[in-house]
Amino acid sequence: MNEQELTRILSRFVALVSTRLPDDVIKILRSAAASADDLEQKQLFRIMFDNLERARLEKIPICQDTGTPYFHVRLGANSPFMNCIERCLRKAVEIATSEIPLRPNAVDPFTGRNTGTNVGKNIPWIDYELVPDSDKLEIFLHMAGGGSSLVGRSLVLKPLERIEGMSEILIDTLINNGINACPPLFLGIGIGATMEISAILAKRALLKPVGGRSEDPRIAELEEILLEDLNRLAIGIQGMGFGKSILDIHIEYSARHPTTFAVGISANCWVFRRGVLVLYPNGEFEIPTHKEADIS
């Protein structure tokens, strides 16, 4: 596979993620809809699924806010695509923006000028994780909408505050901003030594498969407790006060400094546009998040 062919595949991947939700998100939305116990909830879910179906059939964006493209690339140290992947990703976003089309969301923070391509200074954001003794690439894409991003937080607590302090921050954040993020929401929480580390871990937690739990039993238990507690806030579907407020929570953590307890929060609305493309050295690829999709 040459660079031009790779760019074309990646542009179709961006288009897929922008127009069709991953299988696990569809599954949990269907589960929530099935448990809806009144007409108002059922009607809202009907509208949501009608929107998803129209986007899928017509290959148009699910939401008018097509988001900021965020890539997390697990980069195999022996991958033949190491040198070109960043160029290909940037060009792929530009092509997808033009062809779908996607709303241009890359704005210069000083001049207010929109680039018109969703490509600008450090955008799309590309976060790399080097994987030794591997020859494949795992490309995670998240189209992060503005409303969801308004919920994001990263701050450093005092060590004695720990989980209790983190829970208070989560509750305060959701009470003040959750209604503007098109709930029900998905949450990623990062715990670490510094503000930067916790923010990165929160995003990686958000990108985990929906419905799974941490392999660490302590973290898995905390995820379940927080999911139950935060749903008691009764923000509800689209902030209406009924139905689930939070669909899933994942936590990632690192060792912390003795004097800090840093917490990061990353959120997404019910339109959780994310996908994973696995690229092998021979040019073959798969998209495990969208089993029935064909972008070849």
C-alpha positions in Angstrom: 0.0 0.0 0.0 1.5 3.4 -1.0 0.9 6.7 0.8 -1.9 7.8 -1.5 -3.8 4.5 -1.0 -3.4 4.7 2.7 -4.6 8.3 2.8 -7.7 7.3 0.8 -8.5 4.4 3.3 -8.0 6.8 6.2 -10.3 9.4 4.7 -13.0 6.8 4.4 -12.4 5.8 8.0 -12.9 9.4 9.1 -16.1 9.4 7.1 -17.3 6.2 8.6 -16.8 7.4 12.2 -18.5 10.7 11.4 -21.6 9.0 10.0 -22.0 5.8 11.9 -21.7 4.9 15.6 -19.6 2.0 16.7 -21.3 -1.3 17.5 -20.8 -1.2 21.2 -22.4 2.3 21.4 -25.4 1.2 19.4 -25.8 -1.8 21.7 -25.8 0.2 24.9 -28.2 2.8 23.4 -30.6 0.0 22.4 -30.4 -1.4 25.9 -31.2 2.0 27.4 -34.1 2.4 24.9 -35.5 -1.1 25.8 -35.5 -0.1 29.5 -37.3 3.1 28.9 -40.5 3.0 30.9 -42.6 6.0 29.7 -43.7 7.6 26.5 -41.4 10.6 26.7 -38.3 8.5 26.9 -39.5 6.2 24.2 -40.1 9.1 21.9 -36.7 10.6 22.5 -35.0 7.3 21.7 -37.1 7.0 18.6 -35.8 10.4 17.4 -32.3 9.4 18.3 -32.4 6.2 16.3 -34.2 7.8 13.4 -31.3 10.3 13.3 -28.7 7.5 13.3 -30.4 5.6 10.6 -30.7 8.6 8.3 -27.1 9.4 8.8 -26.1 5.8 8.0 -28.2 5.5 4.9 -27.4 8.9 3.5 -23.8 8.9 4.6 -24.1 12.3 6.2 -22.9 13.5 9.6 -24.9 12.3 12.6 -24.6 15.7 14.2 -24.1 19.2 12.8 -21.2 19.6 15.2 -18.8 17.2 13.5 -16.2 17.7 16.2 -12.5 18.0 16.5 -10.6 14.9 15.1 -8.4 13.4 17.8 -6.2 10.4 16.9 -4.5 8.1 19.3 -2.0 5.9 17.4 -0.6 2.8 18.9 2.5 2.8 16.7 4.2 -0.5 16.2 8.0 0.1 16.2 8.4 -2.1 13.1 5.5 -0.7 11.1 6.4 0.3 7.5 4.0 3.2 7.8 5.8 5.0 10.7 7.2 7.8 8.5 4.1 8.7 6.6 1.2 8.1 9.1 1.0 11.7 10.3 0.9 13.2 6.8 -1.7 10.6 5.8 -3.9 11.4 8.8 -3.8 15.1 8.2 -4.6 14.8 4.5 -7.3 12.2 5.2 -9.1 14.7 7.5 -8.9 17.4 4.8 -10.3 15.0 2.2 -13.2 13.8 4.4 -14.1 17.4 5.3 -14.5 18.2 1.7 -16.2 15.1 0.5 -18.8 14.2 3.2 -18.7 17.2 3.9 -17.8 17.9 7.6 -18.4 21.3 9.2 -15.0 23.0 9.5 -14.1 23.4 13.2 -10.4 24.4 13.2 -10.3 28.0 14.3 -7.2 30.1 15.0 -7.4 31.1 18.7 -6.0 34.6 18.1 -7.5 35.7 14.8 -10.7 33.7 14.9 -10.1 32.6 11.3 -11.4 29.2 10.3 -9.1 27.1 8.1 -12.1 25.6 6.4 -10.4 22.1 6.3 -10.5 20.9 9.9 -6.7 21.0 9.7 -4.7 23.6 11.5 -2.0 24.2 14.1 -1.7 20.9 16.0 -5.1 19.8 14.6 -6.0 17.1 14.0 -4.4 16.2 17.4 -2.3 13.0 17.1 -1.2 11.2 20.3 1.4 8.5 19.8 2.0 5.4 21.9 5.0 3.4 20.8 4.5 -0.4 20.9 7.8 -2.4 20.8 8.2 -5.6 18.8 5.0 -4.9 16.8 4.6 -4.2 13.1 1.0 -3.0 13.1 -0.7 0.3 13.7 -3.9 0.7 15.8 -5.5 4.0 15.0 -8.1 5.3 17.4 -10.3 8.2 16.2 -12.5 10.3 18.3 -14.6 13.1 16.8 -14.9 15.4 19.9 -17.9 17.7 19.8 -17.8 21.1 21.5 -20.6 20.5 24.0 -18.9 17.3 25.2 -15.6 19.1 25.5 -17.2 21.8 27.8 -17.5 19.0 30.4 -13.8 18.3 30.4 -11.7 19.1 33.4 -8.1 18.5 34.6 -7.0 19.6 38.1 -4.7 18.6 40.9 -6.2 17.8 44.3 -4.5 17.5 47.6 -3.6 13.9 48.4 -5.9 13.6 51.3 -8.9 14.5 49.1 -8.4 11.3 46.9 -11.6 9.5 45.8 -13.9 11.6 47.8 -12.5 14.8 46.3 -12.7 13.3 42.8 -16.3 12.3 43.3 -17.2 15.9 44.4 -15.5 17.3 41.3 -17.4 14.9 39.1 -20.7 15.7 40.6 -20.1 19.5 40.5 -19.0 19.3 36.9 -22.0 17.3 35.7 -24.5 19.5 37.6 -23.1 22.6 36.1 -22.2 21.4 32.6 -23.7 18.0 31.9 -27.0 19.3 30.6 -25.2 21.2 27.8 -23.3 18.1 26.6 -26.3 16.2 25.1 -26.7 13.5 27.7 -26.8 10.6 28.3 -23.0 10.8 28.5 -20.0 8.5 28.4 -17.2 9.4 30.8 -13.5 8.8 31.0 -11.6 9.5 34.2 -7.9 9.8 34.6 -6.0 9.7 37.9 -2.3 10.5 38.1 0.6 12.5 39.3 0.1 15.7 37.2 -2.6 17.6 35.4 -1.2 16.6 32.0 -1.0 12.9 32.9 -4.5 12.8 34.3 -5.9 14.5 31.1 -4.2 12.0 28.8 -5.4 9.1 30.8 -8.9 10.4 30.9 -9.0 10.5 27.1 -7.6 7.0 26.9 -10.2 5.8 29.4 -13.0 7.4 27.3 -11.8 5.5 24.3 -12.2 2.0 25.9 -14.8 -0.4 24.7 -18.3 0.4 26.1 -19.6 -2.1 28.6 -16.3 -3.5 29.8 -14.7 -3.1 33.2 -11.1 -2.6 34.4 -9.1 -5.7 35.0 -8.1 -4.2 38.3 -11.0 -5.2 40.7 -10.6 -2.0 42.7 -11.0 0.1 39.7 -13.9 -2.0 38.3 -15.8 -1.6 41.6 -15.2 2.2 41.6 -16.5 2.4 38.0 -19.7 0.7 39.0 -20.1 2.8 42.1 -19.6 6.1 40.2 -21.9 5.0 37.4 -24.7 4.3 40.0 -24.0 7.5 42.0 -23.9 9.9 39.0 -27.1 8.5 37.5 -28.8 9.5 40.8 -28.2 13.2 39.7 -31.2 12.6 37.3 -29.9 14.9 34.6 -31.5 12.5 32.2 -31.8 12.2 28.5 -31.2 15.6 26.9 -31.3 17.1 30.4 -35.0 16.3 30.7 -34.6 14.7 34.2 -35.7 11.2 33.3 -33.8 8.1 32.0 -30.1 7.5 32.3 -27.7 10.4 32.7 -24.5 8.4 32.2 -24.3 5.3 30.0 -20.8 4.2 30.9 -17.6 5.2 32.9 -14.0 4.0 32.5 -11.0 4.9 34.7 -7.3 4.8 33.8 -4.6 5.7 36.4 -0.9 6.1 36.9 1.2 6.2 40.1 0.9 9.6 41.6 3.3 12.0 43.4 3.1 11.8 47.2 1.8 15.3 47.4 -0.7 15.2 44.5 -3.9 13.5 43.4 -4.5 14.7 39.8 -7.9 14.1 38.2 -8.9 14.4 34.5 -12.4 14.2 33.1 -13.2 13.5 29.5 -16.8 13.2 28.3 -18.8 12.5 25.2 -22.5 12.9 24.4 -24.7 10.0 23.3 -23.4 10.5 19.7 -20.1 8.8 20.7 -18.2 9.0 17.3 -15.2 6.8 17.8 -13.5 4.0 15.8 -10.5 1.8 15.7 -8.6 0.9 12.5 -5.9 -1.8 12.7 -3.4 -1.6 9.9 -1.1 -4.5 9.1 2.3 -4.2 7.3 1.0 -5.8 4.1 -1.6 -3.0 3.8 -4.6 -5.1 5.0 -6.7 -3.6 7.7 -9.8 -4.2 9.9 -12.2 -2.0 11.8 -13.2 -3.9 14.9 -15.5 -1.2 16.2 -17.7 -1.3 13.1 -17.9 -5.0 12.2 -20.2 -4.8 9.1 -18.6 -1.6 7.6 -16.7 -1.8 4.3 -14.5 1.1 3.3 -12.2 -0.8 0.9 
